[in-house]
Amino acid sequence: MTLLAIKMTRWLTQVAVWRFVGFVSTIVGLVCYGLSSSFNYLFGEWSLLKIFLYSGFSLFICLGNLFAKVCRPSTSTSLRFKAHSSFLVLTITSVYSYFADKAMNGKPDVYSLISCVSFAIMSFSLSRQTQCGFEVDLFYFFLGCLIVLLLKIKFALAVVGVGFSYSLIILRSSLDTALHHNLGAQVDQLASTTDTSAVVLFVDQLGRTDIDVAAVQDIVVEGQRDNAQRDNASMMQQLMACIEVLRQGNSNLTNMLLEHTKEYFDDKSELAGVDHNFVIDALPSGKINDLEETIKLMVDDGLEKECCDVYCNWRRESLEQCIINLLRLQGINIEEKLEQREFQYYILRWIKAVNVAHRILFPSERRLCDCIFSRFSSVAALCFNEVCRGALIQLLNFAEAVASGSPSEWRLSKILDMFETLRDLIPEFQSLFPESMVKEVMKVHDKLGEASRVIFMNMENVIFHIPETKVIAPADGRVHLMTKHVIRYLVFTSRAQKILEQILEQYPKFANEVAKSNSVSDQIDQVIKRLETELVTVSKNYDKPALRYFFLMNNWRCVELEAIKLRLNLGCFHKDTTKVQQNLELYQSSSWNMVLNFLKLENNELVEPNANAESLKGSLNLFNMHFKDICSTQSRWLAFDKQLSEKIIMSLQHILLPAYGNFIEKLQDVLGIHASEYIKYGLFDIKDQLNHLFLGSMPMNQYLKDKEKLLKLA
């Protein structure tokens, strides 16, 4: 059966429908009959007494039709009542026909026709409500009157009356057939559940005229219940067929979504705006209307749970498939160890997938639910929550797996991004989902916050226990890998300081955690102090004190530049400039003091001129030898930046060039023109040699690339 046929059958079997039809048709028939020419022919013109009597008669007839079922005779008197009522109606209709045929002259008017039609429908409705014995006879009488009146007007119009009469008779026969079918079904049920005598008695009662009307109607109710079950099964089949067709549109929805969000996922462009009819537009509109009509009928019939289950399974499957395609997680287990680049890729897709779900999928599903369950707002809300719960849990499971993963330092930035994403969406989810679902979001949000705190508070140990940081001191005194990791830490911490401060305040330390300050600034200070200790320890691996201090200068210069660039206003960084200066002085004293000692002049007049000349020549030879050795060695050392190199060279020129110039002047005074034979370096040569210090042994282009990469971290 089609949906329309099911609706019509159920509507026509409702007693309330026939009570209403009978009441309205009675009023229409009585009013039209009072205005008709037939009334005037029989009773003459209207008078006050006629109006009063006709009104009382009409009221009695209307109330009789309205309460026909209540006035049904009892079983014990039903046979006698039917006989008398049938005889009474036969007498009245016969007398009426006699006087009407005698009194009426000419053609009947429209009011007469309408009154006959209305009284026929009234009799039909009575036959559906009571079994007084006269309803069918009265029904046939008025149909006959209608045909006779139409014949008097025009012979051809009788076809209309015959057609109308035939339609009503067939409709009554169809309804009676349904009644007998229900009775037969009840007999079959009795045959399977009771003894033979009971079945015989029941069948015998059906053939008797004094059948118990109440018992028959109880049987009819049972039959109607069976019909309802068959109708429910038919509607469920139609619902499943409709859902199956719509399910084929799931792939179309997924493709439309991926196409719409392609640019958003491929680059950093904003998510394009979209109408909340996105899901509805992706599905066949005709089938959506069919689904809406089917669900309305089923919910009205009490099949709310079945409708919700079928609908939610369909939409949950579609929504979760969309999420999987957005995340591209097929075959990926996030709990497994992923490379840093892979991890960052999936986190970025997760963040964008959450935004797509929040801005497109969830509102569109809400719009679809409101459309399908337009008459049932509570059912629509229930289905929407059930549909979205699976997709939301799917997204939250991914975030929870990330929060429970290994506490790697490079995971922290992406975990913070996920934390901020959920933090910003929680107010939106509170207006969209019930409290239970929002609590699930908040639970995962808190796990991300706790994981972020654990990783950040443990970053000091992670930095200084990375295998690369255990590398021995670089031979050329360049910046140590440990310092580079600290720089990355400073860059990240300065960028995320605001959210980190919030997390440290919102999620206090755990019971088994060592007491630490909850200030980000204090954590940075502690890391810098730890770096200082570790650098001093590493510098002790150098045999040459000068290289040790040069190494410390290099690393602290790197930290100093980063602090300036990041505008970190912390006490530990104010000491960096002092540390560089202190190490510069120590470098000079350990590396160049001996060279300067060779250039010291003795003002002793008692010394023989020849002896003084020999002393100057010996000192100059020692200076030349050590100066060459130092320049050769330190030219292979690598300064962190040009400013540090220039600062060291300028300080060396400031102390070395004046002393060397004085020494050469003294030598020229003693040796005269023969002094040039012993002078290997002029002042320009000394300056040039110093300018070639700290260039390093690596190719210059590689050195510049490494330095630029480090400086660009900020």
Buried (B, 14 or more C-beta within 10 A) or exposed (E): EEBEEBBEBBEBBEEEBBBEBBBBBBBBBBBBBBBBBBBBBBBEEEEEEBEEEBEEEBEEBBEBBBEBBEEBBEEEEBBEBBEBBBEEBBEEBEEBBEEBEEEBEEEBBEBBBBBBBBBBBBBBBBBBBBBBBBBBBBBBBBBBBBBBBBEBBEEEBBEBBBEBBEEBBEEBEEBEEBBEEBBBBBBEBBBEEEEEEEBEEBBEEBEEEEBBBEEBBEBBEBBBEBBBEEBBEBBBEBBEEBBEBBBEBBEEBBEBBBEBBEEBBEEEEEBEEBEBEBBBEBBBEEBBEBBBBBBBBBBEBEBBEBBBEBBBBBBBBBBBBBBBBBBEBEEEEBEEEBEEEEBBBBBBBBBBBBBBBBBBBBBBBBBBBBBBBEEBEEBBBBBBBBBBBBBBBBBBEBBBEBBEBEBEBEBBBBBBBBBBBBBEBEEEBBEBBBEEBBEBBBEBBBBBBBBBBBBBBBBBEBBBEBEEBEEEBBEBBBBBBBBBBBBBBBBBBBBBBEBBBBBBEEBEBEEEEEEBEBBBBEBBBBBBEBBBEBBEEBBEEBEEBBBBBBBBBBBBBBBBBBBEBBEBEBEBBEBBBEBBBBBBEBBBBBBBEEBBEBBEBEEEEEEEEEEBBEBBBEBBEBBBEBBEEBBEBBBBBBBBBEEBBEBBBEBBBEBBBEBBBEBBEBBBEBBEEEBEEBBEBEBEEBBEBBBEBBBBEEEEEEBEEBBEEBBEBB
